[in-house]
Amino acid sequence: MKKKKMLLTVLAAAGITTAGLVYAADHIDAPAVTNRSTDITDVYVFRGQDVNNLVFVANTQGLLAPSATGAAQWDANTLIEFNIDNNEDNIEDLVIQGIYNNGMMRVYGPVKPSETGNRSQLEGKVTAEVSVTPYGSAANIGTGSGMKVFAGPRDDPFFFDLNQYKKIIAGTATSFNNPGTDAFAGTNVLSFVVEVPKTMLNAKNGKLNVWVETKKKV
């Protein structure tokens, strides 16, 4: 079967070490993709409860009101791809891919990609899959190839005092408040989560660089 090519539409990135937590956030500053399946809000990578695992999180479609969350869904033509550089040359050595299909999120990888950069194809066979968790329901957790996977709506975990930030930029304030006011409180995202054994990632010197892309089928 011919593999489908995918074309890059939007990118969020973060550099990580395998022992720590790093995240990147990107809310509402890309009007062309806001509220679309390609809109990445955050990427998180952190050590799992099992310290031998890493957890990869890609959040999309931010600023969902509770009234709109139940109808939000992934697009079968949109690939979510974690790119993993394990030798510090800023080129993906492995990818973890997720794509929606008929109520399921299917995972491919971690696997060496046959292409790097702005084009991708689904790599190899499905290694894990999970039924998408409906809004307000207990989490469905899928397993496969030593991995765990979740896909579904979640409260936006990113905390940012946007109004105070605007005041600082405007020169009417000099610092953030403690505590601040979370501008994203009460909004939701669609979250794709994969927990992977570190042994599958081949990190050199205990370090990985990770970035997330969404790619549309052409």
N, C-alpha and C positions, 0 to 999 in steps of 0.2 A: 504494500500500500504506500502510495506517495505521501511523504510527510509534508504538512502544511508549513509554508514560510510565514513568519510573523514580522511585522514592521514596527520599530520602536515608536512610541508615542509620548512617553513621559518618563522621567527618571528621578529617583531620590537615592541618596547615598549616605553611607556611614562607614568609618573605619573602626575596627574593633580589635581587642585582644581577647583571647579565649577565656581569660580569667575575669573579665569585667563586663560592664554594661555600657553600651554607647547607643545613642539613638539620633535620628534626624527627623525633623518635622517640616511639613510643607502644607499649610492650610491656606486656602482661598487666595493664593497669589498667582494662579494660572487659570484665567477665566475660560480658556478654550476647553479645559477638561473638568472644570468644577461640576460636581454632581454626576459625573459620568463614571462608567466602570473602570476607566483608565486612570482615575484621579487618585494618586498615592498621597496619603496624609502623613504617614510615619513608617519608619522601619526601626525595629528593635532587635538586638541580639544579646542574649544573656545566658549565663550558666543555669542549667535546669536544676530542679530539686534533686535529681540524680546528678551529682557533680561530674559524672563522666559524659554528660550530654550537653549540647547547646540548643537553645530555643531560638528559632527565627520567626519573627512576626512582621507581616506586611499588612498595614491597615489602609483601606481605600474608602472612597465615597464619604468623606467627612461631613460634619455639620448636619447629620440626619436628625431631624426632630423625631421624638417618639412616635408621633402620628404617621410619619413617613417611613419608619424603619421596617415595618412588617412587609412593605411592598418592595423594598430595596433588594436587588439581587445582582449576582455576577452575570457577566456576558459570556456566552460560550465561544465568542470570537476574540476574547481578551485573555492573553497569557500573563500570569504573574510569575516573575522569575527572580529568585535570589541568585546573584552572581557572587562567587566566592574566589578570591585571589589568595592562594595559600603559600606563595613564594615571594610576595612583595614586589611584583613587577607591574601591578595595576592592570593586569589582564586576567579575565576570569579563567580559572583552572577547572572549576566545577560549577555546575548549576543545579539548583533545586527548582523545579517548575510545578506550577499548579494551574489547572484549567477546569472550568466548570462544565459539567455534562449531565443534563437530565437529573438535577437535584443532588448530584454528587460533586465533590471536589476531588480530582484525581491528581496524584503527585508522581512526578518523574524525577529520578535522581536520588541522592547526589551522583552526578555523572559528568565526565569530561565532555564539554560541548563540541559539536562538529563545526560550529561557527562561533566567532566572537564578535563583539561590537553590536551594531544596530540591528542585526538580523539573527533570528533564532528559528529552530525547528524543535518539535517535540522529540526528546532524546530517549531512546531505548523503550523499555516497558514500564507500565504503571508499577510503582513500588509500594504505594499505599493509597488509600482512598477513604473518604468519610462522607456520610450524609450531611448536608448542610443543616445546621441547627436553626430552627425557626426562632423568631424573635420571642423572647419571654420563656423559652423552654430550657430544660436542663441540657448541658453541653453533650453533644455527641462526640466521642473520641474514636478515631479510626487508628488502626495499627497496620504495620507491614514493614518487612525488611529491617526490623529493629527500631523503627521510627513510630512516633505518634503524630497525629494530625487533627486539627480542628478547623472548621470554617463556619462562620456565622456572625451575626451582629453582636457587638459589644459596646459598652459605654466607652467613649473616647478617653483613654488614660492620660493623654497629654495635658499638662497643666500650664497655662500661660495667661498672664494678666495683660490682655491686649490693650485695654483702655489706658492702663498706667504706662504701658510701653509707648503708646501714641503721645502721651503727655511728656514723656522723657524726650522723645524725638522732637517734639514741638518746643522744648525748652521750658515748659511750665512745671516740670518736676525733675528732680535730680537722681531719684532712685526708686526701686520697687518697694511696695509695702510688704510688711510681714505681719500677718499673712496677706497674700494678695487675693484677688478675685479671679476665679477661673473662668475665662471667656468661653470655654468649651463645655462647661458643666451642663448636664442635661441633654447633650447631643451624643450621637452614636456613630460608629463606623462599621464597615464590614471587615472582619479580621480573618486572615489566613495565617495559621500557626503550624509550624513543623518542628518537632523535637527530634534531634539527630545525635547519635553517638559521635563523640569527637573522633573516634578512630576512623570514621568514614570521610573525614575532612582533610587529613594529611597536612595539618598545619606545620609549617617550618618555623622553628624558633618560638613555638607557642603563639603565633600571631596569625590573624586572618584579616583581610580587607573584605568588606561585604557591601554590596549595593543592590537595590531593587529596581527592576524595570517592569512596566506593563507594556505589552506589545499586541498590536491588533493584526488579525489575519488579513492578508491581501490576496 
